[in-house]
Amino acid sequence: MMPARASRILGVNTRTYPAQNHGYTERGCTIRVVLVAGRVGDYAAYAGRGTPEWVARHGAKLAFEEACLHFPAGQLTREHYRWP
């Protein structure tokens, strides 16, 4: 089992997408994206379902372009984004 990442949360974006349910009533799918500080002034964004703390530690890492969709105010820079 891989150790969990340390996490200092810089931002959280939560979106709910409608369910593709062919007429049935469902709540949809809620995805949380968490921006996490790195150790050397860098950062990365992770996506998942759960609390911000859980997503920061265990979520799937997003590419820079996708992270910018969740944090569109221009605060992310490619030079500081940790990828891969």
VENZI-V536208 format. One record per run of one state. SS is the DSSP state (A for helix, B for strand, O for the rest). FROM is the first residue (numbers start at 1). TO is the last residue. If there is no record, write none. Layout:
# VENZI-V536208
SS&FROM&TO + SS&FROM&TO
This chain:
# VENZI-V536208
O&1&7 + B&8&17 + O&18&28 + B&29&37 + O&38&42 + B&43&48 + O&49&51 + A&52&58 + O&59&59 + B&60&61 + O&62&63 + A&64&70 + O&71&77 + A&78&80 + B&81&81 + O&82&84
